[in-house]
Amino acid sequence: MQDKVCVITGASSGIGKETALGLAKLGARVVLVCRDRGRGEAALAEIKRRVPSTTSSLMLADLASQAAVRQLAADLSARHPRIDVLINNAAVITPKRQVSPDGLEVQLAVNHLAPFLLTNLLLDVLKASAPARVIVVSSQVESRGVIDLDDLQSQGGTYDHLRAYCQSKLANALFTYELARRLHGTGVTANCLHPGVIATNLLSDYMSRPRAVGFLARLEYPGPEAGAKTSIRLASDPALAGVSGKYFRDQREAQSSPASHDEDLAGRLWQASENLTLLAS
């Protein structure tokens, strides 16, 4: 991984930060994409302290905003004519329905549409950098997800934050497999993964626990370092150079839900995502 450029979203804490640290230790030039400047600078400082030789850097973007995602893609393309690995790691869970600056339900916007848009905007750079890898952090809860193309934004009925989250994680898997099909023969691979049930802020949100008592989760579940291992392997293992369109957990290839392999649904979700991100226009 020496001097390979690895872009990681949601890298200020948790699994994202540990993934960035792990890849920096392997010699990669990691670009940490964070929403908050203070937290992002703290994460970068920690990585530089632990890996003094690193040339890692920080870029800021609120992935809920499509304008910010477009600006991020433009800045990444300008600063890094080569991108070897793109890891779509950022995710949110909101207990109450919220809308993004674009008027979209926030979990859909951040968890699915942001990686969909960012990846598509960086495809030319990724193809020019081939062999390159796209990695999407999904979750085992994709198996509980239902894609309602008539209500992707969870507007109908009572808002269920877990239903919206599971839908977004199924969307991650469907997007990954469809992307892999579209990238066949380009030298760019696309894979997704379940990082494990890991003690992070996101787990506290999923379990509807106050983040202030997140230490309780740390007594029950592994920490972010364990959660980063599968992402690091997918980004760095030479044995996976030609592997694409697969799902991994515990650093090994695994099987995702039958729904995630529905090619017709994946195609219709892709079209809906193009419409919602204005990529189709």
VOBA-1610 file (N, C-alpha, C; in pm, whole numbers, padded with zeros to 5 digits, always signed):
BEGIN
Met+00081-00122+00000Met+00000+00000+00000Met+00085+00127+00000Gln+00217+00112-00013Gln+00305+00228-00006Gln+00264+00334-00109Asp+00231+00453-00058Asp+00195+00569-00140Asp+00067+00554-00220Lys-00009+00447-00198Lys-00140+00436-00263Lys-00236+00535-00197Val-00319+00600-00277Val-00412+00701-00226Val-00543+00633-00189Cys-00580+00644-00062Cys-00702+00581-00010Cys-00791+00690+00048Val-00910+00705-00004Val-01007+00803+00043Val-01107+00732+00132Ile-01128+00784+00254Ile-01218+00721+00349Ile-01316+00825+00402Thr-01445+00803+00381Thr-01545+00894+00436Thr-01579+00855+00579Gly-01622+00953+00658Gly-01657+00925+00796Gly-01538+00880+00877Ala-01425+00951+00860Ala-01298+00904+00917Ala-01258+00974+01045Ser-01348+01052+01105Ser-01310+01126+01225Ser-01316+01042+01352Ser-01385+00929+01347Ser-01399+00846+01467Ser-01438+00704+01427Gly-01444+00618+01526Gly-01496+00483+01506Gly-01421+00402+01403Ile-01496+00323+01327Ile-01438+00232+01228Ile-01362+00309+01121Gly-01415+00424+01080Gly-01348+00501+00977Gly-01210+00546+01018Lys-01196+00597+01141Lys-01065+00641+01189Lys-00969+00524+01202Glu-01017+00411+01252Glu-00930+00294+01266Glu-00889+00239+01130Thr-00979+00248+01032Thr-00942+00206+00896Thr-00834+00296+00841Ala-00849+00426+00861Ala-00749+00521+00815Ala-00614+00495+00882Leu-00616+00471+01011Leu-00492+00443+01084Leu-00426+00316+01033Gly-00507+00211+01014Gly-00452+00084+00967Gly-00388+00095+00830Leu-00451+00169+00740Leu-00395+00186+00606Leu-00273+00277+00608Ala-00273+00377+00695Ala-00155+00462+00709Ala-00035+00381+00757Lys-00059+00289+00849Lys+00048+00202+00898Lys+00107+00118+00785Leu+00024+00088+00684Leu+00071+00009+00569Leu+00139+00096+00463Gly+00144+00226+00488Gly+00214+00316+00397Gly+00125+00393+00302Ala-00006+00378+00314Ala-00097+00447+00222Ala-00103+00595+00253Arg-00131+00674+00150Arg-00160+00817+00165Arg-00311+00829+00185Val-00354+00840+00308Val-00495+00836+00339Val-00554+00978+00336Val-00668+00991+00271Val-00743+01117+00272Val-00864+01095+00362Leu-00864+01160+00477Leu-00975+01149+00571Leu-01082+01250+00531Val-01201+01201+00502Val-01313+01289+00471Val-01402+01297+00595Cys-01413+01418+00652Cys-01486+01437+00777Cys-01581+01555+00764Arg-01684+01555+00844Arg-01781+01666+00843Arg-01735+01780+00933Asp-01683+01745+01049Asp-01647+01845+01150Asp-01496+01871+01148Arg-01457+01997+01133Arg-01314+02029+01123Arg-01238+01989+01249Gly-01292+02023+01366Gly-01222+01993+01490Gly-01197+01845+01509Arg-01300+01765+01487Arg-01285+01620+01504Arg-01195+01561+01396Gly-01207+01616+01275Gly-01122+01568+01167Gly-00976+01598+01192Glu-00947+01719+01239Glu-00808+01756+01268Glu-00753+01673+01384Ala-00837+01643+01481Ala-00794+01559+01593Ala-00760+01418+01546Ala-00843+01363+01457Ala-00818+01229+01404Ala-00689+01226+01323Leu-00670+01327+01239Leu-00548+01333+01158Leu-00425+01349+01246Ala-00435+01430+01350Ala-00322+01450+01442Ala-00287+01318+01511Glu-00388+01243+01550Glu-00361+01114+01615Glu-00291+01019+01520Ile-00336+01015+01395Ile-00273+00926+01297Ile-00129+00969+01272Lys-00105+01098+01262Lys+00032+01146+01240Lys+00122+01120+01361Arg+00062+01123+01479Arg+00140+01091+01599Arg+00178+00944+01602Arg+00086+00858+01561Arg+00111+00714+01566Arg+00186+00663+01443Val+00177+00737+01333Val+00250+00701+01211Val+00322+00827+01162Pro+00435+00861+01224Pro+00501+00988+01194Pro+00537+01007+01046Ser+00556+00900+00974Ser+00596+00911+00833Ser+00479+00933+00738Thr+00357+00932+00789Thr+00241+00937+00700Thr+00229+01071+00629Thr+00176+01066+00509Thr+00145+01188+00432Thr-00007+01204+00420Ser-00079+01151+00515Ser-00225+01157+00514Ser-00273+01301+00527Ser-00396+01325+00482Ser-00450+01461+00480Ser-00598+01458+00514Leu-00655+01577+00532Leu-00795+01593+00571Leu-00870+01674+00467Met-00993+01631+00435Met-01083+01710+00354Met-01218+01713+00424Leu-01285+01827+00417Leu-01411+01845+00488Leu-01529+01840+00392Ala-01634+01771+00433Ala-01757+01766+00353Ala-01870+01716+00439Asp-01985+01783+00428Asp-02109+01734+00490Asp-02178+01649+00385Leu-02171+01518+00402Leu-02221+01427+00300Leu-02372+01428+00287Ala-02442+01497+00378Ala-02587+01512+00363Ala-02621+01608+00250Ser-02524+01691+00212Ser-02545+01792+00108Ser-02486+01745-00024Gln-02569+01737-00126Gln-02518+01694-00256Gln-02423+01797-00316Ala-02443+01925-00286Ala-02349+02027-00332Ala-02212+02003-00270Ala-02210+01965-00141Ala-02084+01937-00073Ala-02018+01811-00130Val-02098+01710-00164Val-02042+01589-00224Val-01981+01620-00361Arg-02049+01702-00438Arg-01996+01740-00570Arg-01866+01821-00556Gln-01862+01911-00457Gln-01740+01988-00435Gln-01627+01898-00388Leu-01660+01802-00301Leu-01560+01706-00255Leu-01502+01628-00372Ala-01589+01579-00460Ala-01542+01503-00576Ala-01451+01588-00665Ala-01489+01714-00684Ala-01408+01804-00767Ala-01272+01829-00702Asp-01272+01851-00570Asp-01147+01877-00500Asp-01057+01753-00498Leu-01117+01637-00475Leu-01039+01513-00477Leu-00976+01491-00615Ser-01054+01511-00720Ser-01003+01491-00855Ser-00889+01587-00887Ala-00900+01711-00836Ala-00797+01812-00863Ala-00668+01783-00785Arg-00683+01740-00661Arg-00566+01718-00576Arg-00503+01581-00595His-00584+01485-00637His-00535+01348-00647His-00572+01290-00784Pro-00486+01309-00883Pro-00514+01253-01015Pro-00520+01101-01014Arg-00470+01040-00904Arg-00482+00896-00888Arg-00550+00866-00755Ile-00654+00784-00758Ile-00717+00734-00636Ile-00722+00582-00648Asp-00652+00516-00558Asp-00642+00370-00565Asp-00756+00300-00492Val-00805+00361-00384Val-00911+00298-00303Val-01007+00407-00257Leu-01136+00382-00276Leu-01240+00468-00220Leu-01322+00383-00124Ile-01323+00424+00003Ile-01399+00351+00105Ile-01515+00439+00150Asn-01635+00400+00112Asn-01758+00469+00153Asn-01799+00414+00289Asn-01756+00482+00393Asn-01772+00432+00529Asn-01876+00510+00610Ala-01896+00637+00579Ala-01980+00725+00662Ala-02125+00677+00666Ala-02185+00690+00784Ala-02326+00653+00800Ala-02383+00724+00921Val-02514+00743+00919Val-02583+00804+01033Val-02710+00727+01063Ile-02756+00741+01187Ile-02889+00695+01228Ile-02954+00810+01302Thr-03072+00850+01259Thr-03142+00961+01325Thr-03270+00909+01389Pro-03287+00929+01519Pro-03405+00875+01587Pro-03536+00935+01536Lys-03529+01060+01490Lys-03646+01124+01432Lys-03617+01158+01287Arg-03720+01162+01206Arg-03701+01191+01065Arg-03645+01332+01047Gln-03536+01341+00975Gln-03474+01469+00943Gln-03456+01477+00793Val-03447+01599+00742Val-03423+01615+00599Val-03291+01687+00577Ser-03228+01656+00465Ser-03100+01712+00427Ser-03120+01851+00367Pro-03011+01923+00337Pro-03024+02051+00268Pro-03097+02040+00134Asp-03099+01920+00077Asp-03167+01897-00049Asp-03311+01851-00030Gly-03358+01848+00096Gly-03494+01807+00124Gly-03516+01657+00123Leu-03407+01580+00139Leu-03414+01434+00136Leu-03400+01378+00277Glu-03466+01267+00305Glu-03452+01201+00434Glu-03303+01173+00458Val-03254+01208+00577Val-03110+01214+00601Val-03040+01079+00592Gln-03102+00973+00644Gln-03035+00842+00637Gln-03019+00798+00491Leu-03121+00819+00410Leu-03109+00788+00268Leu-03001+00874+00205Ala-02998+01002+00240Ala-02904+01096+00180Ala-02760+01062+00212Val-02732+01035+00340Val-02594+01012+00382Val-02549+00868+00356Asn-02633+00773+00391Asn-02592+00632+00387Asn-02591+00573+00247His-02681+00619+00161His-02687+00563+00026His-02656+00663-00084Leu-02726+00775-00087Leu-02711+00866-00200Leu-02573+00932-00204Ala-02514+00960-00088Ala-02380+01020-00086Ala-02276+00927-00146Pro-02267+00800-00104Pro-02171+00711-00170Pro-02204+00686-00316Phe-02333+00680-00349Phe-02373+00662-00489Phe-02321+00778-00573Leu-02343+00901-00526Leu-02303+01019-00601Leu-02151+01034-00604Leu-02087+01023-00489Leu-01942+01041-00483Leu-01870+00939-00570Thr-01911+00814-00562Thr-01846+00709-00643Thr-01863+00737-00791Asn-01984+00771-00832Asn-02007+00798-00974Asn-01926+00918-01022Leu-01913+01020-00940Leu-01838+01139-00979Leu-01688+01112-00987Leu-01641+01010-00915Leu-01499+00976-00915Leu-01464+00860-01009Leu-01562+00811-01084Leu-01537+00693-01167Leu-01427+00716-01269Asp-01422+00833-01330Asp-01318+00857-01431Asp-01179+00849-01368Val-01164+00907-01249Val-01034+00900-01180Val-01002+00757-01140Leu-01101+00686-01087Leu-01079+00547-01046Leu-01041+00459-01165Lys-01109+00477-01277Lys-01077+00398-01396Lys-00937+00429-01446Ala-00900+00557-01443Ala-00767+00596-01487Ala-00659+00545-01391Ser-00700+00513-01267Ser-00606+00465-01166Ser-00599+00313-01161Ala-00677+00246-01241Ala-00689+00100-01234Ala-00550+00033-01237Pro-00535-00074-01155Pro-00638-00136-01070Pro-00673-00050-00950Ala-00802-00033-00928Ala-00852+00047-00816Ala-00968-00028-00751Arg-01002+00015-00630Arg-01104-00057-00553Arg-01205+00041-00492Val-01332+00004-00500Val-01439+00075-00430Val-01492-00019-00322Ile-01502+00031-00200Ile-01547-00049-00087Ile-01663+00025-00020Val-01770-00046+00007Val-01888+00013+00069Val-01915-00060+00200Val-01919+00016+00309Val-01948-00044+00440Val-02099-00054+00455Ser-02148-00176+00444Ser-02291-00203+00461Ser-02311-00256+00604Ser-02395-00352+00622Ser-02421-00410+00754Ser-02502-00538+00737Gln-02492-00626+00836Gln-02573-00747+00831Gln-02722-00716+00839Val-02759-00597+00886Val-02901-00563+00893Val-02959-00535+00755Glu-02875-00538+00650Glu-02931-00529+00514Glu-03032-00641+00492Ser-03013-00754+00563Ser-03105-00867+00547Ser-03245-00834+00598Arg-03257-00730+00680Arg-03388-00687+00731Arg-03444-00572+00647Gly-03368-00526+00552Gly-03408-00410+00475Gly-03512-00441+00369Val-03595-00343+00342Val-03695-00350+00235Val-03684-00221+00156Ile-03662-00233+00025Ile-03655-00115-00060Ile-03795-00083-00110Asp-03848+00029-00064Asp-03978+00076-00110Asp-03954+00190-00208Leu-03953+00160-00336Leu-03921+00261-00437Leu-04026+00371-00443Asp-04144+00343-00388Asp-04249+00446-00383Asp-04239+00533-00259Asp-04152+00494-00165Asp-04137+00571-00042Asp-03995+00559+00012Leu-03896+00584-00073Leu-03756+00573-00032Leu-03723+00670+00081Gln-03797+00778+00090Gln-03765+00881+00189Gln-03844+00868+00319Ser-03911+00754+00336Ser-03980+00725+00462Ser-04078+00835+00500Gln-04159+00876+00405Gln-04257+00980+00429Gln-04392+00926+00471Gly-04419+00801+00434Gly-04550+00743+00463Gly-04557+00685+00603Gly-04662+00716+00674Gly-04682+00658+00805Gly-04586+00712+00910Thr-04574+00636+01020Thr-04486+00674+01130Thr-04342+00643+01095Tyr-04251+00738+01118Tyr-04111+00718+01085Tyr-04047+00617+01179Asp-03985+00516+01122Asp-03915+00413+01197Asp-03767+00424+01160His-03685+00473+01252His-03544+00500+01219His-03467+00372+01188Leu-03504+00262+01250Leu-03435+00137+01221Leu-03474+00083+01084Arg-03600+00098+01047Arg-03642+00055+00913Arg-03569+00136+00807Ala-03556+00268+00830Ala-03486+00353+00735Ala-03339+00315+00726Tyr-03279+00280+00840Tyr-03138+00240+00839Tyr-03119+00108+00765Cys-03204+00010+00795Cys-03192-00120+00727Cys-03213-00104+00577Gln-03306-00019+00537Gln-03326+00007+00394Gln-03199+00063+00333Ser-03134+00156+00402Ser-03013+00218+00346Ser-02899+00117+00335Lys-02892+00022+00428Lys-02784-00077+00423Lys-02809-00180+00313Leu-02936-00214+00287Leu-02968-00299+00173Leu-02935-00224+00044Ala-02965-00095+00042Ala-02931-00014-00075Ala-02781-00015-00101Asn-02700-00015+00006Asn-02555-00023-00010Asn-02514-00149-00085Ala-02573-00262-00047Ala-02538-00388-00112Ala-02585-00392-00257Leu-02709-00350-00280Leu-02762-00346-00417Leu-02678-00256-00506Phe-02638-00139-00453Phe-02554-00047-00528Phe-02419-00110-00560Thr-02359-00175-00461Thr-02227-00236-00482Thr-02230-00340-00592Tyr-02329-00427-00589Tyr-02336-00534-00689Tyr-02364-00479-00828Glu-02451-00380-00836Glu-02480-00319-00965Glu-02357-00244-01017Leu-02287-00176-00928Leu-02165-00107-00967Leu-02061-00205-01019Ala-02046-00318-00952Ala-01951-00420-00996Ala-01985-00469-01137Arg-02113-00489-01164Arg-02153-00532-01298Arg-02117-00425-01402Arg-02141-00301-01369Arg-02115-00192-01463Arg-01966-00167-01483Leu-01886-00203-01384Leu-01741-00181-01391Leu-01665-00301-01446His-01735-00405-01481His-01667-00527-01529His-01574-00494-01646Gly-01452-00538-01634Gly-01355-00516-01741Gly-01279-00385-01733Thr-01310-00300-01635Thr-01243-00170-01625Thr-01119-00173-01536Gly-01104-00279-01457Gly-00994-00284-01362Gly-01029-00222-01228Val-01154-00177-01213Val-01201-00123-01086Val-01297-00224-01024Thr-01270-00264-00903Thr-01356-00361-00835Thr-01447-00289-00735Ala-01556-00355-00698Ala-01650-00300-00600Ala-01697-00412-00508Asn-01677-00395-00379Asn-01720-00493-00281Asn-01780-00422-00160Cys-01865-00494-00086Cys-01924-00438+00035Cys-01899-00532+00152Leu-01932-00485+00271Leu-01896-00563+00388Leu-01985-00532+00507His-01986-00627+00600His-02042-00608+00734His-01923-00599+00828Pro-01905-00487+00900Pro-01787-00472+00984Pro-01793-00547+01116Gly-01910-00601+01148Gly-01931-00661+01278Gly-02019-00571+01362Val-02067-00622+01473Val-02142-00540+01568Val-02038-00477+01660Ile-02011-00350+01637Ile-01895-00283+01696Ile-01941-00170+01787Ala-01872-00153+01898Ala-01905-00049+01995Ala-01864+00088+01940Thr-01956+00156+01876Thr-01934+00289+01821Thr-02054+00376+01856Asn-02044+00506+01823Asn-02159+00595+01842Asn-02279+00547+01760Leu-02249+00493+01639Leu-02357+00446+01553Leu-02433+00331+01620Leu-02361+00243+01688Leu-02429+00133+01758Leu-02518+00189+01869Ser-02469+00289+01941Ser-02551+00352+02046Ser-02679+00408+01987Asp-02666+00472+01869Asp-02784+00528+01802Asp-02878+00417+01758Tyr-02821+00308+01706Tyr-02902+00195+01659Tyr-02981+00135+01775Met-02916+00125+01890Met-02979+00063+02007Met-03060+00163+02088Ser-03067+00288+02038Ser-03139+00396+02108Ser-03086+00417+02249Arg-02954+00404+02263Arg-02888+00432+02390Arg-02822+00569+02384Pro-02821+00644+02491Pro-02747+00771+02491Pro-02599+00745+02464Arg-02538+00828+02382Arg-02396+00810+02354Arg-02312+00823+02481Ala-02363+00898+02577Ala-02288+00919+02702Ala-02267+00790+02779Val-02351+00690+02754Val-02333+00561+02822Val-02283+00457+02722Gly-02214+00503+02620Gly-02160+00413+02520Gly-02059+00314+02576Phe-02004+00346+02694Phe-01908+00254+02756Phe-01971+00119+02783Leu-02103+00116+02801Leu-02171-00011+02823Leu-02158-00101+02702Ala-02168-00041+02582Ala-02152-00120+02460Ala-02011-00175+02451Arg-01913-00099+02500Arg-01775-00146+02492Arg-01752-00267+02580Leu-01840-00287+02678Leu-01830-00405+02761Leu-01888-00528+02692Glu-01975-00505+02594Glu-02046-00613+02528Glu-01989-00649+02391Tyr-01935-00549+02320Tyr-01898-00569+02180Tyr-01754-00525+02155Pro-01692-00577+02048Pro-01555-00536+02014Pro-01550-00387+01978Gly-01429-00332+01982Gly-01410-00191+01952Gly-01387-00166+01804Pro-01373-00038+01767Pro-01358+00000+01626Pro-01240-00065+01554Glu-01132-00094+01628Glu-01016-00157+01563Glu-01056-00290+01500Ala-01139-00368+01570Ala-01187-00494+01514Ala-01278-00469+01395Gly-01359-00364+01404Gly-01452-00333+01295Gly-01384-00288+01168Ala-01260-00239+01180Ala-01188-00190+01062Ala-01116-00300+00985Lys-01101-00416+01043Lys-01016-00519+00983Lys-01063-00563+00845Thr-01194-00577+00827Thr-01243-00623+00696Thr-01224-00515+00591Ser-01249-00389+00626Ser-01225-00281+00531Ser-01078-00275+00490Ile-00990-00291+00588Ile-00846-00285+00559Ile-00805-00400+00467Arg-00859-00518+00493Arg-00824-00630+00406Arg-00874-00607+00263Leu-00999-00561+00249Leu-01053-00536+00116Leu-00973-00429+00042Ala-00918-00335+00115Ala-00841-00228+00052Ala-00700-00270+00015Ser-00643-00365+00088Ser-00499-00388+00077Ser-00455-00527+00033Asp-00536-00628+00048Asp-00491-00765+00024Asp-00471-00790-00126Pro-00348-00822-00171Pro-00325-00850-00312Pro-00408-00967-00364Ala-00443-01059-00275Ala-00522-01175-00316Ala-00662-01137-00362Leu-00707-01016-00328Leu-00842-00972-00364Leu-00841-00877-00483Ala-00729-00868-00551Ala-00714-00770-00659Ala-00821-00784-00767Gly-00862-00905-00800Gly-00960-00923-00905Gly-01099-00958-00856Val-01119-00955-00725Val-01247-00993-00667Val-01342-00873-00670Ser-01462-00894-00721Ser-01558-00784-00732Ser-01699-00836-00719Gly-01788-00749-00670Gly-01928-00785-00656Gly-01954-00885-00546Lys-01873-00877-00439Lys-01886-00971-00329Lys-01914-00900-00198Tyr-01956-00979-00100Tyr-01989-00931+00035Tyr-01897-01002+00133Phe-01841-00928+00228Phe-01746-00985+00323Phe-01790-00957+00466Arg-01755-01049+00553Arg-01769-01029+00697Arg-01660-01111+00764Asp-01610-01064+00876Asp-01499-01131+00946Asp-01382-01156+00853Gln-01357-01063+00762Gln-01247-01066+00667Gln-01258-01177+00563Arg-01373-01241+00554Arg-01391-01349+00458Arg-01516-01324+00373Glu-01515-01381+00254Glu-01633-01369+00168Glu-01750-01441+00234Ala-01867-01379+00228Ala-01987-01435+00289Ala-02105-01414+00195Gln-02223-01452+00241Gln-02342-01441+00159Gln-02434-01334+00216Ser-02474-01242+00133Ser-02572-01141+00175Ser-02712-01191+00142Ser-02812-01113+00173Ser-02951-01157+00160Ser-02992-01180+00015Pro-03093-01263-00007Pro-03145-01282-00143Pro-03188-01150-00207Ala-03248-01061-00128Ala-03295-00933-00182Ala-03181-00851-00240Ser-03062-00863-00180Ser-02948-00783-00226Ser-02899-00827-00364His-02940-00946-00407His-02898-00998-00537His-03006-00984-00644Asp-03110-00908-00615Asp-03219-00886-00709Asp-03174-00782-00813Glu-03135-00829-00930Glu-03077-00739-01031Glu-03179-00639-01085Asp-03304-00680-01094Asp-03406-00589-01140Asp-03426-00476-01040Leu-03431-00511-00913Leu-03445-00410-00807Leu-03323-00318-00807Ala-03204-00376-00824Ala-03082-00295-00825Ala-03085-00194-00939Gly-03133-00236-01054Gly-03141-00145-01168Gly-03240-00032-01144Arg-03353-00065-01083Arg-03455+00038-01056Arg-03409+00132-00945Leu-03338+00079-00845Leu-03282+00164-00741Leu-03177+00257-00799Trp-03095+00205-00890Trp-02993+00288-00955Trp-03059+00405-01028Gln-03165+00376-01101Gln-03234+00481-01175Gln-03296+00584-01080Ala-03357+00536-00972Ala-03415+00627-00873Ala-03307+00713-00808Ser-03191+00653-00784Ser-03080+00726-00722Ser-03024+00831-00818Glu-03017+00798-00946Glu-02976+00896-01045Glu-03071+01015-01045Asn-03199+00988-01035Asn-03298+01096-01035Asn-03284+01184-00911Leu-03264+01120-00795Leu-03254+01195-00669Leu-03125+01274-00657Thr-03020+01231-00729Thr-02893+01304-00724Thr-02872+01389-00848Leu-02970+01388-00937Leu-02965+01466-01062Leu-02853+01419-01155Leu-02805+01297-01135Leu-02705+01243-01227Leu-02765+01209-01362Ala-02896+01188-01363Ala-02961+01149-01488Ala-02986+01268-01579Ser-02976+01391-01524Ser-03008+01508-01603Ser-02888+01554-01685
//
